[in-house]
Amino acid sequence: MKLIYERSQAGRRASVIPRPAGLPAPEIPDDLRRAEPPRLPEVPEFELVRHFTELSTRNFGVDTGFYPLGSCTMKYNPRINERLVTLPGFAHLHPHQEEDGAQGALELEWRLQEILKEVTGLDAVSLQPAAGSQGELTGLMLIRAYFADRREGEQRRKVVIPDTAHGTNPASVTMAGYELTDVKTDARGNIDVDDLRAKVDEHTAALMLTNPSTLGLFDENIEEIERIFHGAGALMYYDGANLNAVCGISRPGDMGFDVVHINLHKTFSQPHGGGGPGGGPIAVRKILEPFLPAPAVVRKKDGAFALDHDRPKSIGKVRGFTGPFGVFVRSYAYMRMYGPRLREMSEAAVLNANYVLARLKGAYDLPFDRLCMHEFVLSARNLKRDHGATATDVAKRLMDYGFHPPTIYFPLIVPEALMIEPTETETKETLDAFCDAMLAIAREAADDVEILKSAPHHRPVRRLDEVRAAKNPVVKHAFETAPVA
Ligand SMILES: *Cc1c(COP(=O)(O)O)cnc(C)c1O
């Protein structure tokens, strides 16, 4: 396929801007003028449409097939969300609109905050952070502000995270100026409580925990862990990326957590991937509320909705205005579609994951053999040991069967990890087709491992040299791709 620049012919245009006689030439200040005109592709409109339409067919998305990318919750995004977010009252609202002209939008934000309080079992919410990772940083900044306010800021320098943590956790800890303390995972996939006990003291600021963990396992000792941290005067941060497993069933606030981020784009449906858009609101216990980013969306005594900037102890803004508004509309629509039946979402997600796990666990190694939550982690180490096929080979071969690969090589503590999250939105037929493909691949590894090693065979792009692509990215030149088989 040609690049758009290679289709370019001088003088071709998709549209012509009329130059009515009598209009003055636009005055562009000299220092803003380019010496040379920018190099733009010159193509007629139909070539433009064909080019991008063809490109779009080479993409794989949740609208084209099953996408069990563990930890990412790639559920189907109902079209009603898109319809609502483009309602003119939402889409055309200016962020500087006065409050009395933006009551509907403020009410939506306020209602979303109320739902998130109920879902998390906590007292106050800020919608500002634009991603889970930004929610993490914001939450840790709140924890810092809280301890500084109590004059324990100098003393409490350490944040504990388990070795199964998502990479954003240690990054956020470092960005927030804290030191990292690693804690091990035990043989059942829980935090190793003995290891933990030795590492929590008066210098500990907080725990950061994903529960269920990235192994898809609910920590069986969460109450004991809570006693250890709160007993040492430290706080508890809940990475809510896996909320899809427990929504309406158990609440981080009831488990003892003091700060939670919610990945709206994961749990509450949002077209995501490739960098956005997302939403990472945080919910906190009362003691942390004074430090939340300003402004807060509030309902006044007379029932009107308003922005409250009066937060003298606030850590300040972490994003423009009140946050990514379009994301709020979609997630709110999604929540209201379920209404009080929201827990059915999580129940179906957990059921689907356990069904797929039960079908696959004979063919692939299962490092932690327990009932899983909304996702689970297999290991391809048996295929590697017996036939030389790696997790990468399995993932690449799955693409030939028409499925997006699962997350691989994460969490780091599982060798040759295959992390599978089917989500609640798939039919049994789709889950079965995926299981059939995974089982067929395990057989292929035994019969003819070369098929796996050279996969994918039937996609627009064959196996890439990923190390070279990462170390030496060439994003401008023409490239050749294999013909679609
Ligand atoms: C996705 C994820 C994050 C980060 O969230 P982003 O919205 O991608 O920044 C953090 N922790 C876990 C467990 C995740 O799955």
Ligand as a Chemical Component Dictionary entry (heavy atoms), coordinates in Angstrom:
data_LIG
# 
_chem_comp.id                   LIG 
_chem_comp.type                 NON-POLYMER 
_chem_comp.pdbx_formal_charge   0 
_chem_comp.three_letter_code    LIG 
# 
loop_
_chem_comp_atom.comp_id 
_chem_comp_atom.atom_id 
_chem_comp_atom.alt_atom_id 
_chem_comp_atom.type_symbol 
_chem_comp_atom.charge 
_chem_comp_atom.model_Cartn_x 
_chem_comp_atom.model_Cartn_y 
_chem_comp_atom.model_Cartn_z 
_chem_comp_atom.pdbx_ordinal 
LIG C1 C1 C 0 -4.646 0.367  32.816 1  
LIG C2 C2 C 0 -4.057 0.248  34.149 2  
LIG C3 C3 C 0 -3.466 1.350  34.789 3  
LIG C4 C4 C 0 -3.224 2.682  34.112 4  
LIG O1 O1 O 0 -4.367 3.298  33.642 5  
LIG P1 P1 P 0 -4.314 4.273  32.381 6  
LIG O2 O2 O 0 -5.690 4.818  32.291 7  
LIG O3 O3 O 0 -3.910 3.446  31.212 8  
LIG O4 O4 O 0 -3.307 5.346  32.674 9  
LIG C5 C5 C 0 -3.026 1.179  36.087 10 
LIG N1 N1 N 0 -3.124 -0.006 36.717 11 
LIG C6 C6 C 0 -3.663 -1.090 36.118 12 
LIG C7 C7 C 0 -3.776 -2.373 36.892 13 
LIG C8 C8 C 0 -4.146 -1.012 34.825 14 
LIG O5 O5 O 0 -4.672 -2.086 34.226 15 
# 
loop_
_chem_comp_bond.comp_id 
_chem_comp_bond.atom_id_1 
_chem_comp_bond.atom_id_2 
_chem_comp_bond.value_order 
_chem_comp_bond.pdbx_ordinal 
LIG C1 C2 SING 1  
LIG C2 C3 SING 2  
LIG C2 C8 DOUB 3  
LIG C3 C4 SING 4  
LIG C3 C5 DOUB 5  
LIG C4 O1 SING 6  
LIG O1 P1 SING 7  
LIG P1 O2 DOUB 8  
LIG P1 O3 SING 9  
LIG P1 O4 SING 10 
LIG C5 N1 SING 11 
LIG N1 C6 DOUB 12 
LIG C6 C7 SING 13 
LIG C6 C8 SING 14 
LIG C8 O5 SING 15 
# 
